[in-house]
Amino acid sequence: MRNKLLSIVLTLTLCLSLVACKESTSTEPVTENADESPSDSYQYNITALLSEDNSYNQILLEGFTDALSDYIGDEHFTITTASVSEDTTSEMLATDAIKASPDMIFTAGKSTLLAASDATDSIPIISTGIVDFKGTLHIASLGGSTWDKTTGRNITGISSKPSIVDQVSLMIEATEDLQTVGIFFSPEDTDAIYQNEIFEAYLDQAGIPWKEYLIPVEETTITESVPQNSTALTPSKYVAASAKQGMDNDVEALGEDSLVGLNSPSSTRVALVSDFWSGGKKVAKKATDETDSNNEDTDSDISSEDEKDITEITLEDRITEACNECSAIYIPFGSLLTDQMDTIGTIAQESDVVIVAGDSEIGENALVTLFSDPYSYGYAAGKKAVRVFNGDDISTIKIGYGSSDDSVKLYNGTIVEAFGIEFPKSFSELNEFLSTYEYGSNTVRYSIAGE
């Protein structure tokens, strides 16, 4: 009798604890025929904040939602979604979210993660659509130690950074004569700089020369006093916190702006050149006139202009310079140069220069790209959320990354035809693939019903 009473007391205590914490105790499947008890009536209220209302973020959210459905059941959560718009900033969304006191905040994209992280240090935040969590959240590595992939606070998630080493391999595979590589960057595009520098490190290991080229995000004219030295394009932008080198700490104030230092609005990053660089590829563009052909210093480099005051270099000039000097060009995932890709792609194609793109949108004007399904990132983020609901300490849950095994190598059929080359069956044609691919079709899902 004593044992029976003790069993009843323990059972009631467990039920009350579950109701109070509003947390499920396991990620194991629950059979559909199981009788629902008071402890199964919990419901989590989740606010989803999207940095932009686009298809990419919607697919991230779809994957996140499906993971919760699979692991805890549709009846146990609700998601309220809000997106940044012309009238609504990320900060406004975060403020409204905190007022609603959700059990969790899901963010897609950098601006909403930053706004949510500033707004609360207690509500769990699950984020994806982030290339560089460490740089975005300004996480310091003390004593030069390697980052353990945890944030140490109320944030975790899944990085959308593609495999950079696989992109290097893709460039080597797609370029018949890979002598030199052009790396495009804009000083304000912190995520691109972060990826570029990783790409450059792999090129260094392979002994492949590379050179960076400053490309403005919006302007079609590059204003500078010395070629390839970047200037602060706008007073509201600052250099990448995660960039490992190339910082210009000699800061000059713009107008009334007297702030100085690495994160100053007028801080800037200069274009870098690899230690292996020796003046560009051997096969340069043919001279266009007799004067150029008789010039002993003629090649694709415009270094002869270094001592001149150049006030305007057009976008076309800079792309042509890069194509004259380089065998291939790399433009990373999520680059802010998307709007410039028509010009970049046209000049590169006319120059028989390979462009390796970091994503399929840029891939529309590139020879090759790697495709990663954003649904898989969202689904993986949803699994992180389940861990939090099951009681794991979010501050110790490591940031996750996608699997390179899920990447698909794509080529642009139109550009391939112009180049007159063929790709093996391990590649798919970009437009054909994207027109038939079902997002989430390659993600292994968990069934709560055990099916």
MARBAMAR-802776 format. One record per residue (C-alpha): residue number from 1; y, z, x; residue in three letters. Coordinates in steps of 0.02 Angstrom, whole numbers, m for minus. Last residue first. Example, Ala and Ser with C-alpha at 12.3 -4.5 7.8 and 13.67 -1.06 7.14 Angstrom:
BEGIN
+------+--------+--------+--------+-------+
: doza :  north :     up :   east : numar :
+------+--------+--------+--------+-------+
:    2 :    m53 :    357 :    684 :   ser :
:    1 :   m225 :    390 :    615 :   ala :
+------+--------+--------+--------+-------+
end
This chain:
BEGIN
+------+--------+--------+--------+-------+
: doza :  north :     up :   east : numar :
+------+--------+--------+--------+-------+
:  451 :    312 :  m1977 :    289 :   glu :
:  450 :    335 :  m1792 :    328 :   gly :
:  449 :    447 :  m1766 :    178 :   ala :
:  448 :    593 :  m1724 :    292 :   ile :
:  447 :    566 :  m1891 :    376 :   ser :
:  446 :    634 :  m1914 :    552 :   tyr :
:  445 :    709 :  m2081 :    598 :   arg :
:  444 :    670 :  m2192 :    747 :   val :
:  443 :    824 :  m2301 :    770 :   thr :
:  442 :    790 :  m2487 :    793 :   asn :
:  441 :    843 :  m2539 :    617 :   ser :
:  440 :    998 :  m2428 :    622 :   gly :
:  439 :   1117 :  m2573 :    604 :   tyr :
:  438 :   1030 :  m2725 :    533 :   glu :
:  437 :   1045 :  m2875 :    650 :   tyr :
:  436 :   1053 :  m3048 :    571 :   thr :
:  435 :   1232 :  m3106 :    602 :   ser :
:  434 :   1246 :  m3001 :    761 :   leu :
:  433 :   1096 :  m3086 :    842 :   phe :
:  432 :   1146 :  m3263 :    798 :   glu :
:  431 :   1323 :  m3235 :    859 :   asn :
:  430 :   1271 :  m3157 :   1025 :   leu :
:  429 :   1126 :  m3270 :   1073 :   glu :
:  428 :    983 :  m3159 :   1129 :   ser :
:  427 :    929 :  m3126 :   1309 :   phe :
:  426 :    754 :  m3076 :   1370 :   ser :
:  425 :    702 :  m3252 :   1322 :   lys :
:  424 :    781 :  m3318 :   1481 :   pro :
:  423 :    959 :  m3386 :   1492 :   phe :
:  422 :   1009 :  m3567 :   1520 :   glu :
:  421 :   1161 :  m3642 :   1607 :   ile :
:  420 :   1278 :  m3787 :   1572 :   gly :
:  419 :   1436 :  m3683 :   1589 :   phe :
:  418 :   1509 :  m3759 :   1429 :   ala :
:  417 :   1344 :  m3729 :   1339 :   glu :
:  416 :   1341 :  m3549 :   1400 :   val :
:  415 :   1518 :  m3526 :   1334 :   ile :
:  414 :   1470 :  m3580 :   1159 :   thr :
:  413 :   1306 :  m3484 :   1161 :   gly :
:  412 :   1384 :  m3318 :   1209 :   asn :
:  411 :   1247 :  m3216 :   1292 :   tyr :
:  410 :   1173 :  m3051 :   1235 :   leu :
:  409 :   1066 :  m2919 :   1322 :   lys :
:  408 :   1009 :  m2786 :   1199 :   val :
:  407 :   1024 :  m2600 :   1238 :   ser :
:  406 :    897 :  m2479 :   1163 :   asp :
:  405 :    812 :  m2444 :   1330 :   asp :
:  404 :    982 :  m2392 :   1398 :   ser :
:  403 :    966 :  m2236 :   1292 :   ser :
:  402 :   1125 :  m2164 :   1220 :   gly :
:  401 :   1206 :  m2009 :   1292 :   tyr :
:  400 :   1210 :  m1826 :   1242 :   gly :
:  399 :   1338 :  m1689 :   1272 :   ile :
:  398 :   1245 :  m1528 :   1306 :   lys :
:  397 :   1227 :  m1388 :   1179 :   ile :
:  396 :   1288 :  m1227 :   1263 :   thr :
:  395 :   1453 :  m1209 :   1170 :   ser :
:  394 :   1365 :  m1255 :   1009 :   ile :
:  393 :   1258 :  m1097 :   1014 :   asp :
:  392 :   1099 :  m1142 :    920 :   asp :
:  391 :   1083 :  m1064 :    746 :   gly :
:  390 :    991 :  m1192 :    641 :   asn :
:  389 :   1157 :  m1262 :    579 :   phe :
:  388 :   1206 :  m1296 :    759 :   val :
:  387 :   1041 :  m1383 :    794 :   arg :
:  386 :   1062 :  m1487 :    637 :   val :
:  385 :   1234 :  m1543 :    698 :   ala :
:  384 :   1159 :  m1602 :    863 :   lys :
:  383 :   1035 :  m1705 :    762 :   lys :
:  382 :   1182 :  m1783 :    670 :   gly :
:  381 :   1257 :  m1833 :    837 :   ala :
:  380 :   1095 :  m1925 :    879 :   ala :
:  379 :   1110 :  m2018 :    713 :   tyr :
:  378 :   1290 :  m2065 :    749 :   gly :
:  377 :   1246 :  m2130 :    921 :   tyr :
:  376 :   1098 :  m2228 :    851 :   ser :
:  375 :   1210 :  m2304 :    717 :   tyr :
:  374 :   1327 :  m2366 :    855 :   pro :
:  373 :   1192 :  m2494 :    905 :   asp :
:  372 :   1214 :  m2542 :   1088 :   ser :
:  371 :   1243 :  m2723 :   1137 :   phe :
:  370 :   1259 :  m2775 :   1320 :   leu :
:  369 :   1371 :  m2922 :   1358 :   thr :
:  368 :   1367 :  m3097 :   1428 :   val :
:  367 :   1479 :  m3251 :   1446 :   leu :
:  366 :   1635 :  m3172 :   1376 :   ala :
:  365 :   1758 :  m3220 :   1238 :   asn :
:  364 :   1658 :  m3155 :   1089 :   glu :
:  363 :   1589 :  m3024 :   1207 :   gly :
:  362 :   1749 :  m2925 :   1192 :   ile :
:  361 :   1692 :  m2883 :   1015 :   glu :
:  360 :   1511 :  m2865 :   1074 :   ser :
:  359 :   1548 :  m2727 :   1199 :   asp :
:  358 :   1566 :  m2697 :   1385 :   gly :
:  357 :   1596 :  m2879 :   1428 :   ala :
:  356 :   1539 :  m2973 :   1582 :   val :
:  355 :   1651 :  m3124 :   1613 :   ile :
:  354 :   1583 :  m3262 :   1725 :   val :
:  353 :   1707 :  m3378 :   1811 :   val :
:  352 :   1687 :  m3565 :   1791 :   asp :
:  351 :   1877 :  m3586 :   1809 :   ser :
:  350 :   1899 :  m3665 :   1637 :   glu :
:  349 :   1791 :  m3527 :   1565 :   gln :
:  348 :   1894 :  m3392 :   1650 :   ala :
:  347 :   2057 :  m3468 :   1587 :   ile :
:  346 :   1994 :  m3476 :   1407 :   thr :
:  345 :   1916 :  m3302 :   1409 :   gly :
:  344 :   2072 :  m3215 :   1474 :   ile :
:  343 :   2185 :  m3304 :   1350 :   thr :
:  342 :   2074 :  m3269 :   1200 :   asp :
:  341 :   2037 :  m3095 :   1269 :   met :
:  340 :   2216 :  m3031 :   1264 :   gln :
:  339 :   2198 :  m2943 :   1096 :   asp :
:  338 :   2042 :  m2854 :   1159 :   thr :
:  337 :   2134 :  m2789 :   1313 :   leu :
:  336 :   2127 :  m2609 :   1252 :   leu :
:  335 :   1951 :  m2599 :   1321 :   ser :
:  334 :   1821 :  m2519 :   1208 :   gly :
:  333 :   1677 :  m2552 :   1329 :   phe :
:  332 :   1729 :  m2621 :   1498 :   pro :
:  331 :   1799 :  m2788 :   1556 :   ile :
:  330 :   1716 :  m2853 :   1714 :   tyr :
:  329 :   1761 :  m3019 :   1795 :   ile :
:  328 :   1649 :  m3132 :   1898 :   ala :
:  327 :   1660 :  m3249 :   2048 :   ser :
:  326 :   1831 :  m3186 :   2099 :   cys :
:  325 :   1984 :  m3246 :   2193 :   glu :
:  324 :   2039 :  m3399 :   2095 :   asn :
:  323 :   1987 :  m3316 :   1932 :   cys :
:  322 :   2091 :  m3162 :   1972 :   ala :
:  321 :   2245 :  m3264 :   2014 :   glu :
:  320 :   2223 :  m3368 :   1857 :   thr :
:  319 :   2214 :  m3209 :   1753 :   ile :
:  318 :   2374 :  m3143 :   1835 :   arg :
:  317 :   2469 :  m3306 :   1813 :   asp :
:  316 :   2412 :  m3323 :   1631 :   glu :
:  315 :   2475 :  m3148 :   1594 :   leu :
:  314 :   2643 :  m3199 :   1663 :   thr :
:  313 :   2715 :  m3131 :   1824 :   ile :
:  312 :   2898 :  m3084 :   1814 :   glu :
:  311 :   3012 :  m2991 :   1932 :   thr :
:  310 :   2937 :  m3040 :   2098 :   ile :
:  309 :   3044 :  m2975 :   2240 :   asp :
:  308 :   2964 :  m3055 :   2391 :   lys :
:  307 :   2869 :  m2965 :   2527 :   glu :
:  306 :   2701 :  m2982 :   2442 :   asp :
:  305 :   2722 :  m3166 :   2401 :   glu :
:  304 :   2605 :  m3224 :   2539 :   ser :
:  303 :   2478 :  m3106 :   2463 :   ser :
:  302 :   2451 :  m3229 :   2322 :   ile :
:  301 :   2264 :  m3239 :   2357 :   asp :
:  300 :   2169 :  m3392 :   2297 :   ser :
:  299 :   2179 :  m3476 :   2466 :   asp :
:  298 :   2317 :  m3557 :   2568 :   thr :
:  297 :   2359 :  m3470 :   2731 :   asp :
:  296 :   2350 :  m3628 :   2837 :   glu :
:  295 :   2469 :  m3720 :   2720 :   asn :
:  294 :   2434 :  m3906 :   2733 :   asn :
:  293 :   2342 :  m3911 :   2568 :   ser :
:  292 :   2479 :  m3812 :   2483 :   asp :
:  291 :   2613 :  m3934 :   2538 :   thr :
:  290 :   2508 :  m4084 :   2490 :   glu :
:  289 :   2493 :  m4029 :   2309 :   asp :
:  288 :   2374 :  m3943 :   2188 :   thr :
:  287 :   2263 :  m3861 :   2317 :   ala :
:  286 :   2083 :  m3847 :   2260 :   lys :
:  285 :   2031 :  m3681 :   2183 :   lys :
:  284 :   1938 :  m3567 :   2301 :   ala :
:  283 :   1757 :  m3572 :   2358 :   val :
:  282 :   1749 :  m3432 :   2484 :   lys :
:  281 :   1780 :  m3291 :   2360 :   lys :
:  280 :   1927 :  m3175 :   2388 :   gly :
:  279 :   2022 :  m3110 :   2538 :   gly :
:  278 :   1907 :  m2994 :   2634 :   ser :
:  277 :   1866 :  m2854 :   2511 :   trp :
:  276 :   1727 :  m2740 :   2572 :   phe :
:  275 :   1836 :  m2584 :   2572 :   asp :
:  274 :   1868 :  m2614 :   2387 :   ser :
:  273 :   2042 :  m2651 :   2319 :   val :
:  272 :   2142 :  m2538 :   2204 :   leu :
:  271 :   2277 :  m2572 :   2075 :   ala :
:  270 :   2402 :  m2431 :   2062 :   val :
:  269 :   2401 :  m2292 :   1934 :   arg :
:  268 :   2554 :  m2220 :   1852 :   thr :
:  267 :   2644 :  m2059 :   1810 :   ser :
:  266 :   2796 :  m2093 :   1703 :   ser :
:  265 :   2740 :  m1990 :   1554 :   pro :
:  264 :   2693 :  m1852 :   1677 :   ser :
:  263 :   2510 :  m1805 :   1680 :   asn :
:  262 :   2494 :  m1811 :   1868 :   leu :
:  261 :   2660 :  m1727 :   1902 :   gly :
:  260 :   2842 :  m1741 :   1854 :   val :
:  259 :   2940 :  m1717 :   1695 :   leu :
:  258 :   3124 :  m1764 :   1703 :   ser :
:  257 :   3126 :  m1890 :   1562 :   asp :
:  256 :   3309 :  m1926 :   1525 :   glu :
:  255 :   3290 :  m2107 :   1576 :   gly :
:  254 :   3121 :  m2130 :   1659 :   leu :
:  253 :   3087 :  m2001 :   1795 :   ala :
:  252 :   3010 :  m2059 :   1957 :   glu :
:  251 :   2838 :  m1997 :   2004 :   val :
:  250 :   2764 :  m2007 :   2177 :   asp :
:  249 :   2594 :  m1947 :   2119 :   asn :
:  248 :   2527 :  m2124 :   2107 :   asp :
:  247 :   2345 :  m2098 :   2068 :   met :
:  246 :   2221 :  m2220 :   2142 :   gly :
:  245 :   2072 :  m2105 :   2143 :   gln :
:  244 :   1947 :  m2013 :   2035 :   lys :
:  243 :   2012 :  m2060 :   1865 :   ala :
:  242 :   1966 :  m1928 :   1737 :   ser :
:  241 :   2141 :  m1877 :   1689 :   ala :
:  240 :   2182 :  m2059 :   1661 :   ala :
:  239 :   2366 :  m2099 :   1692 :   val :
:  238 :   2501 :  m2063 :   1568 :   tyr :
:  237 :   2583 :  m2152 :   1422 :   lys :
:  236 :   2738 :  m2105 :   1323 :   ser :
:  235 :   2866 :  m2175 :   1447 :   pro :
:  234 :   2796 :  m2351 :   1427 :   thr :
:  233 :   2744 :  m2478 :   1558 :   leu :
:  232 :   2745 :  m2355 :   1702 :   ala :
:  231 :   2728 :  m2472 :   1849 :   thr :
:  230 :   2576 :  m2548 :   1929 :   ser :
:  229 :   2572 :  m2612 :   2106 :   asn :
:  228 :   2472 :  m2774 :   2100 :   gln :
:  227 :   2612 :  m2887 :   2161 :   pro :
:  226 :   2765 :  m2795 :   2225 :   val :
:  225 :   2924 :  m2775 :   2125 :   ser :
:  224 :   2842 :  m2774 :   1954 :   glu :
:  223 :   2860 :  m2840 :   1778 :   thr :
:  222 :   2702 :  m2912 :   1703 :   ile :
:  221 :   2741 :  m3029 :   1559 :   thr :
:  220 :   2623 :  m3053 :   1411 :   thr :
:  219 :   2662 :  m2880 :   1345 :   glu :
:  218 :   2534 :  m2792 :   1238 :   glu :
:  217 :   2402 :  m2708 :   1346 :   val :
:  216 :   2470 :  m2752 :   1517 :   pro :
:  215 :   2343 :  m2820 :   1643 :   ile :
:  214 :   2339 :  m2745 :   1817 :   leu :
:  213 :   2204 :  m2824 :   1923 :   tyr :
:  212 :   2075 :  m2725 :   2022 :   glu :
:  211 :   1976 :  m2800 :   2166 :   lys :
:  210 :   1792 :  m2799 :   2205 :   trp :
:  209 :   1680 :  m2835 :   2355 :   pro :
:  208 :   1490 :  m2819 :   2329 :   ile :
:  207 :   1402 :  m2704 :   2455 :   gly :
:  206 :   1272 :  m2648 :   2325 :   ala :
:  205 :   1324 :  m2466 :   2340 :   gln :
:  204 :   1506 :  m2521 :   2329 :   asp :
:  203 :   1466 :  m2619 :   2171 :   leu :
:  202 :   1390 :  m2461 :   2097 :   tyr :
:  201 :   1548 :  m2362 :   2138 :   ala :
:  200 :   1655 :  m2501 :   2064 :   glu :
:  199 :   1565 :  m2489 :   1897 :   phe :
:  198 :   1594 :  m2300 :   1894 :   ile :
:  197 :   1777 :  m2332 :   1933 :   glu :
:  196 :   1791 :  m2462 :   1797 :   asn :
:  195 :   1714 :  m2346 :   1667 :   gln :
:  194 :   1846 :  m2211 :   1694 :   tyr :
:  193 :   1986 :  m2339 :   1706 :   ile :
:  192 :   1930 :  m2414 :   1540 :   ala :
:  191 :   1930 :  m2243 :   1456 :   asp :
:  190 :   2105 :  m2206 :   1521 :   thr :
:  189 :   2186 :  m2365 :   1456 :   asp :
:  188 :   2367 :  m2318 :   1494 :   glu :
:  187 :   2370 :  m2397 :   1667 :   pro :
:  186 :   2292 :  m2559 :   1603 :   ser :
:  185 :   2138 :  m2621 :   1692 :   phe :
:  184 :   2042 :  m2778 :   1741 :   phe :
:  183 :   1909 :  m2773 :   1878 :   ile :
:  182 :   1878 :  m2937 :   1970 :   gly :
:  181 :   1714 :  m2956 :   2063 :   val :
:  180 :   1676 :  m3050 :   2224 :   thr :
:  179 :   1533 :  m3154 :   2294 :   gln :
:  178 :   1413 :  m3170 :   2148 :   leu :
:  177 :   1344 :  m3346 :   2160 :   asp :
:  176 :   1235 :  m3379 :   2007 :   glu :
:  175 :   1314 :  m3244 :   1900 :   thr :
:  174 :   1213 :  m3188 :   1748 :   ala :
:  173 :   1083 :  m3080 :   1836 :   glu :
:  172 :   1209 :  m2995 :   1951 :   ile :
:  171 :   1325 :  m2963 :   1804 :   met :
:  170 :   1183 :  m2893 :   1698 :   leu :
:  169 :   1131 :  m2778 :   1840 :   ser :
:  168 :   1308 :  m2711 :   1847 :   val :
:  167 :   1305 :  m2688 :   1659 :   gln :
:  166 :   1140 :  m2594 :   1673 :   asp :
:  165 :   1221 :  m2478 :   1801 :   val :
:  164 :   1362 :  m2446 :   1678 :   ile :
:  163 :   1246 :  m2388 :   1539 :   ser :
:  162 :   1356 :  m2385 :   1385 :   pro :
:  161 :   1480 :  m2245 :   1352 :   lys :
:  160 :   1467 :  m2194 :   1169 :   ser :
:  159 :   1450 :  m2010 :   1212 :   ser :
:  158 :   1358 :  m1899 :   1089 :   ile :
:  157 :   1420 :  m1731 :   1028 :   gly :
:  156 :   1472 :  m1553 :   1068 :   thr :
:  155 :   1622 :  m1444 :   1030 :   ile :
:  154 :   1653 :  m1261 :    989 :   asn :
:  153 :   1677 :  m1207 :   1170 :   arg :
:  152 :   1593 :  m1210 :   1341 :   gly :
:  151 :   1601 :  m1400 :   1339 :   thr :
:  150 :   1424 :  m1431 :   1402 :   thr :
:  149 :   1375 :  m1581 :   1509 :   lys :
:  148 :   1329 :  m1473 :   1662 :   asp :
:  147 :   1477 :  m1542 :   1762 :   trp :
:  146 :   1433 :  m1553 :   1946 :   thr :
:  145 :   1515 :  m1422 :   2056 :   ser :
:  144 :   1671 :  m1464 :   2156 :   gly :
:  143 :   1722 :  m1282 :   2158 :   gly :
:  142 :   1754 :  m1279 :   1973 :   leu :
:  141 :   1725 :  m1436 :   1872 :   ser :
:  140 :   1870 :  m1441 :   1749 :   ala :
:  139 :   1854 :  m1500 :   1570 :   ile :
:  138 :   2008 :  m1597 :   1516 :   his :
:  137 :   1940 :  m1626 :   1340 :   leu :
:  136 :   1959 :  m1816 :   1352 :   thr :
:  135 :   1912 :  m1818 :   1536 :   gly :
:  134 :   1749 :  m1723 :   1513 :   lys :
:  133 :   1707 :  m1809 :   1349 :   phe :
:  132 :   1723 :  m1984 :   1425 :   asp :
:  131 :   1674 :  m2129 :   1312 :   val :
:  130 :   1695 :  m2043 :   1143 :   ile :
:  129 :   1635 :  m2128 :    983 :   gly :
:  128 :   1546 :  m1965 :    944 :   thr :
:  127 :   1597 :  m1789 :    896 :   ser :
:  126 :   1521 :  m1634 :    820 :   ile :
:  125 :   1650 :  m1496 :    798 :   ile :
:  124 :   1596 :  m1319 :    751 :   pro :
:  123 :   1737 :  m1217 :    670 :   ile :
:  122 :   1795 :  m1081 :    791 :   ser :
:  121 :   1918 :  m1154 :    917 :   asp :
:  120 :   2022 :  m1245 :    787 :   thr :
:  119 :   2173 :  m1360 :    775 :   ala :
:  118 :   2183 :  m1420 :    955 :   asp :
:  117 :   2000 :  m1472 :    954 :   ser :
:  116 :   2026 :  m1559 :    787 :   ala :
:  115 :   2173 :  m1660 :    851 :   ala :
:  114 :   2085 :  m1706 :   1012 :   leu :
:  113 :   1927 :  m1758 :    920 :   leu :
:  112 :   2030 :  m1855 :    793 :   thr :
:  111 :   2120 :  m1954 :    929 :   ser :
:  110 :   1964 :  m1992 :   1031 :   lys :
:  109 :   1849 :  m2076 :    906 :   gly :
:  108 :   1731 :  m2022 :    769 :   ala :
:  107 :   1747 :  m1838 :    722 :   thr :
:  106 :   1630 :  m1725 :    623 :   phe :
:  105 :   1697 :  m1556 :    572 :   ile :
:  104 :   1582 :  m1413 :    519 :   met :
:  103 :   1570 :  m1271 :    394 :   asp :
:  102 :   1731 :  m1329 :    314 :   pro :
:  101 :   1880 :  m1214 :    288 :   ser :
:  100 :   1981 :  m1331 :    175 :   ala :
:   99 :   2142 :  m1284 :    266 :   lys :
:   98 :   2060 :  m1333 :    430 :   ile :
:   97 :   2030 :  m1510 :    365 :   ala :
:   96 :   2210 :  m1530 :    307 :   asp :
:   95 :   2273 :  m1484 :    481 :   thr :
:   94 :   2148 :  m1601 :    564 :   ala :
:   93 :   2199 :  m1747 :    454 :   leu :
:   92 :   2384 :  m1716 :    489 :   met :
:   91 :   2350 :  m1708 :    675 :   glu :
:   90 :   2253 :  m1871 :    670 :   ser :
:   89 :   2403 :  m1954 :    589 :   thr :
:   88 :   2419 :  m2013 :    409 :   thr :
:   87 :   2544 :  m2142 :    348 :   asp :
:   86 :   2492 :  m2289 :    457 :   glu :
:   85 :   2312 :  m2234 :    441 :   ser :
:   84 :   2191 :  m2109 :    518 :   val :
:   83 :   2036 :  m2087 :    413 :   ser :
:   82 :   1968 :  m1952 :    297 :   ala :
:   81 :   1790 :  m1916 :    241 :   thr :
:   80 :   1721 :  m1770 :    142 :   thr :
:   79 :   1537 :  m1741 :    177 :   ile :
:   78 :   1423 :  m1636 :     68 :   thr :
:   77 :   1268 :  m1545 :    125 :   phe :
:   76 :   1106 :  m1465 :     67 :   his :
:   75 :   1057 :  m1580 :    m76 :   glu :
:   74 :   1044 :  m1730 :     40 :   asp :
:   73 :    903 :  m1650 :    139 :   gly :
:   72 :    900 :  m1545 :    298 :   ile :
:   71 :    825 :  m1660 :    431 :   tyr :
:   70 :    822 :  m1834 :    356 :   asp :
:   69 :    982 :  m1817 :    255 :   ser :
:   68 :   1071 :  m1740 :    404 :   leu :
:   67 :   1015 :  m1885 :    514 :   ala :
:   66 :   1067 :  m2010 :    380 :   asp :
:   65 :   1243 :  m1938 :    376 :   thr :
:   64 :   1267 :  m1952 :    564 :   phe :
:   63 :   1200 :  m2131 :    565 :   gly :
:   62 :   1318 :  m2179 :    423 :   glu :
:   61 :   1464 :  m2094 :    511 :   leu :
:   60 :   1436 :  m2196 :    669 :   leu :
:   59 :   1420 :  m2351 :    559 :   ile :
:   58 :   1588 :  m2311 :    478 :   gln :
:   57 :   1665 :  m2286 :    650 :   asn :
:   56 :   1611 :  m2459 :    706 :   tyr :
:   55 :   1657 :  m2541 :    540 :   ser :
:   54 :   1838 :  m2485 :    550 :   asn :
:   53 :   1941 :  m2346 :    472 :   asp :
:   52 :   2015 :  m2280 :    633 :   glu :
:   51 :   2012 :  m2109 :    714 :   ser :
:   50 :   1884 :  m2055 :    582 :   leu :
:   49 :   1880 :  m1874 :    526 :   leu :
:   48 :   1723 :  m1813 :    436 :   ala :
:   47 :   1735 :  m1645 :    348 :   thr :
:   46 :   1571 :  m1553 :    317 :   ile :
:   45 :   1529 :  m1428 :    182 :   asn :
:   44 :   1356 :  m1357 :    205 :   tyr :
:   43 :   1250 :  m1312 :     55 :   gln :
:   42 :   1127 :  m1169 :     36 :   tyr :
:   41 :   1004 :  m1164 :   m109 :   ser :
:   40 :    848 :  m1153 :      0 :   asp :
:   39 :    864 :   m965 :     30 :   ser :
:   38 :    860 :   m935 :   m158 :   pro :
:   37 :    685 :  m1013 :   m161 :   ser :
:   36 :    637 :  m1192 :   m198 :   glu :
:   35 :    450 :  m1214 :   m228 :   asp :
:   34 :    374 :  m1333 :   m101 :   ala :
:   33 :    315 :  m1498 :   m175 :   asn :
:   32 :    435 :  m1607 :    m73 :   glu :
:   31 :    368 :  m1537 :     89 :   thr :
:   30 :    492 :  m1466 :    212 :   val :
:   29 :    492 :  m1548 :    383 :   pro :
:   28 :    527 :  m1440 :    538 :   glu :
:   27 :    709 :  m1423 :    589 :   thr :
:   26 :    696 :  m1237 :    570 :   ser :
:   25 :    790 :  m1083 :    514 :   thr :
:   24 :    911 :  m1162 :    391 :   ser :
:   23 :   1083 :  m1085 :    401 :   glu :
:   22 :   1198 :  m1019 :    266 :   lys :
:   21 :   1219 :   m860 :    368 :   cys :
:   20 :   1224 :   m744 :    219 :   ala :
:   19 :   1090 :   m837 :    121 :   val :
:   18 :    972 :   m838 :    271 :   leu :
:   17 :    997 :   m653 :    304 :   ser :
:   16 :    966 :   m609 :    121 :   leu :
:   15 :    802 :   m707 :    124 :   cys :
:   14 :    743 :   m624 :    286 :   leu :
:   13 :    782 :   m450 :    220 :   thr :
:   12 :    688 :   m485 :     58 :   leu :
:   11 :    533 :   m541 :    154 :   thr :
:   10 :    539 :   m391 :    271 :   leu :
:    9 :    551 :   m270 :    124 :   val :
:    8 :    404 :   m354 :     34 :   ile :
:    7 :    295 :   m347 :    190 :   ser :
:    6 :    336 :   m163 :    217 :   leu :
:    5 :    287 :   m125 :     38 :   leu :
:    4 :    120 :   m214 :     62 :   lys :
:    3 :     87 :   m123 :    226 :   asn :
:    2 :    117 :     45 :    143 :   arg :
:    1 :      0 :      0 :      0 :   met :
+------+--------+--------+--------+-------+
end
